[in-house]
């Protein structure tokens, strides 16, 4: 499980094979991470607010240690 100053997170694959990052606490989609990764299709890192939620490539999710739920 990945955790930072914004909370604890897990992931779930979307239909495209990317990872939707979710808060462990309530299952809602993460909007910000304290990590130097870029959400799919974004030019802003995850350190910035992403109101639409954060979706990462499987490689980036693995690099952070985000556990993928089935």
C-alpha positions in Angstrom: 0.0 0.0 0.0 1.2 3.5 -0.8 0.8 6.3 1.8 1.9 9.9 1.9 0.8 13.1 3.5 -2.5 13.1 1.7 -3.5 9.6 2.8 -3.2 5.9 2.1 -4.0 4.6 -1.4 -4.7 1.5 -3.4 -5.4 1.0 -7.1 -7.8 -0.6 -9.5 -7.4 -1.3 -13.2 -9.5 0.7 -15.6 -10.7 -0.6 -19.0 -7.6 0.7 -20.7 -5.2 -1.2 -18.3 -4.2 1.8 -16.4 -4.5 2.2 -12.6 -7.2 4.4 -10.9 -5.7 5.6 -7.6 -8.2 5.4 -4.7 -8.2 6.5 -1.1 -8.2 3.4 1.2 -10.4 5.3 3.7 -13.5 5.7 1.6 -12.7 4.4 -1.9 -13.0 7.7 -3.6 -10.6 8.6 -6.4 -7.4 10.3 -5.3 -6.9 13.9 -6.6 -3.4 14.5 -5.3 -0.3 12.5 -4.4 3.0 13.6 -2.8 4.9 11.8 -5.6 6.9 12.8 -8.8 4.7 10.9 -11.2 2.5 12.2 -14.0 -1.1 11.0 -14.4 -2.0 9.5 -17.8 -2.6 12.4 -20.2 -1.5 15.1 -17.9 1.3 17.6 -18.1 1.1 18.3 -14.4 2.6 16.0 -11.8 0.4 14.2 -9.2 1.7 16.8 -6.7 -0.9 19.2 -8.3 -4.7 18.9 -7.7 -6.4 16.8 -10.4 -10.2 17.3 -9.9 -10.9 14.5 -12.4 -8.9 12.0 -10.3 -5.5 10.4 -10.8 -4.9 7.5 -13.2 -1.4 6.1 -13.5 0.3 3.8 -15.8 0.9 0.3 -14.3 4.6 1.1 -14.3 4.2 4.3 -12.2 1.8 2.6 -9.8 4.2 -0.2 -9.3 7.1 2.2 -8.8 5.1 3.8 -6.0 4.2 0.5 -4.4 0.4 1.0 -5.0 -1.3 -2.3 -4.3 -3.8 -3.2 -7.1 -7.2 -4.5 -6.0 -9.0 -6.9 -8.2 
